[in-house]
Amino acid sequence: MSDPIKMASFWRNFLGPAPEWYKGLILAFLLINPVLFLISPFLAGWLLVVEFIFTLAMALRCYPLQPGGLLALEAVVIGMTNPDTIRAEVFNNFPVILLLMFMVAGIFFMKELLLFTFTKIILGIRSKHLISLLFCSVSALLSAFLDALTVTAVIISVALGFYSVYHKVASGKNFNDEHEHAHDDAIGELHRNDLEEFRGFLRNLLMHGAVGTALGGVCTTVGEPQNLLIAHQVGWEFVEFFVRMAHVTMPVLLIGFATCLLLEQMKRFGYGYQLPEPVRQILTEFDEEENRKRSDLARARLVIQAFAAITLVIALAFHWAEVGLIGLMVIVVQTALNGVIEEHQLGRAFEEALPFTALLVVFFGIVGVIEDQHLFRPVIHHVLTLEPSAQPGVMYIANGLLSAISDNVFVATVYINEVVEAFRNGELDREHMNTLAVAINTGTNIPSIATPNGQAAFLFLLTSSLAPLIRLSYGRMVLMALPYTVTMGLTGWFCVNYF
């Protein structure tokens, strides 16, 4: 009798409070994979990729680190990939890991300044169209010179601050309550409709901002990690990269901004939510109270944070050091000058990013399977056998589709290496290689916004602590990104193919 009880206890512990059907499905995945791997490693590899995407889609039910991690561990155990391949992927992406570890924590210590600044902006502009365009365009501008994950961390921090302020008041707490998020049950019926509208409003701004990071990130060598890789492989400097990409990136940028305004006008695909007047009133009162009670000490903190923010922008724009190391500098400067000297005060800053960092390393395990099982090779070889005039457009589409289900840095690496190798073997001339390089860069950056796993910034947003609070699920992100994917993706393809 005790054995069934023990088994039941183990089952209850497995993935904890996740739905029973979800637990059963993950267990089925773990049992099927080794059998299919013996029959066809290629099919087993693709099934594993689909399974991992499923765990991302279920992020609001169960954080993907645990089920995704089990799938990655199994892949190593049964020989679909190996620790050396994963280590190589991790080391290739170590700058991104450094960024997540330190830059996001650095942004945490700017919360007061960010909330102060964006409260003035949100309350000062009543037009939702203008606010949406502002979030999209500023994110694009910053991402062209900074890093998309850094920009995403900023807009997450801002939205989280707004949500916390309103949620406290709606649940009957004051502005300074220590508990950041009361449970929804504590919110009165009077506030519940306003809360849903406010959640929609924040979702809109976050998605406009996230798309903006992709719009700006594709334009320059420093916008995305794969841009620098491609530029290095084909020998382009900063200005040449911008100029060669401009015939694609500039039309896509304009279409992206136009799509932003059109979505707010049409109020489709989950857009068009307004800032409810009661929420605006609460935020106004919060701002007035903060201004009234702000001490000299608090003003000094804002000055230090502003100094750190300016230093951060300059350091990133001129590439003084690796992005993550600049983030560490920002942490040291802000904490030292603002008197944050206790370990538990520092620990809170790292809570947001470290689970995602662990998930990213697990993701590199899945990328290792893609590499070792050569899942993308048939696509690459097929593209390079086409007529030269057809290759750029097909290359763009292939990169976009593969980046939407995989790591766009990995896809860009594989493709650009194949193209450069073909050039060195005399199969391509220099101009055709340049054309294909443009197709690879824009393909991995623009259509990849179709899914959260296509862009690291989107995945970071999906797995952030804010996503469940504003009901931003995988499916909802895909739906909200869909119109952008269509308009920007088609514009990019047209420009690559015909210009």
Buried (B, 14 or more C-beta within 10 A) or exposed (E): EEEEEEEEEEEEEBBEEBEEEBBEBBBEBBEBBBEBBEEEBBEBBBBBBEBBBBBBBBBBBBBBBBBBBBBBEBBBEBEBBEEEBBEBBBEBBEBBBBBBBBBBBBBBBBBBBBBBBBBEEBBEEEEBBEBBBBBBBBBBBBBBBBBBBBBBBBBBBBBBBBBBBBBBBBBEBEBEBEEBBBEEEEBEEEBEEBBBBBBBBBBBBBBBBBBBBBBBBBBBBBBBBBBBBBBEBBEBEEEBBBEBBBBBBEBBBEBBBEBBBBBBEEEEBBBBBBBBEBBBEBBEEBBEEBEEEBEEEEEEBBEBBBBBBEBBBEBBEEEEEBBBBBBBBBBEBBBEBBEBEEEEEBEEBBEBBEBBBBBBBBBBBBBBBBBBBEBBBEBBEEBBEEEEEEBBBBBBBBBBBBBBBBBBBBBBBBBBEBBBEBBEEEEBEEEBBBBBBBBBBBBBBBBBBBBBBBBBBBBBBBBBEBBBBBEBBBEBBBBBBBBBBEBBBBBBBBBBBEE
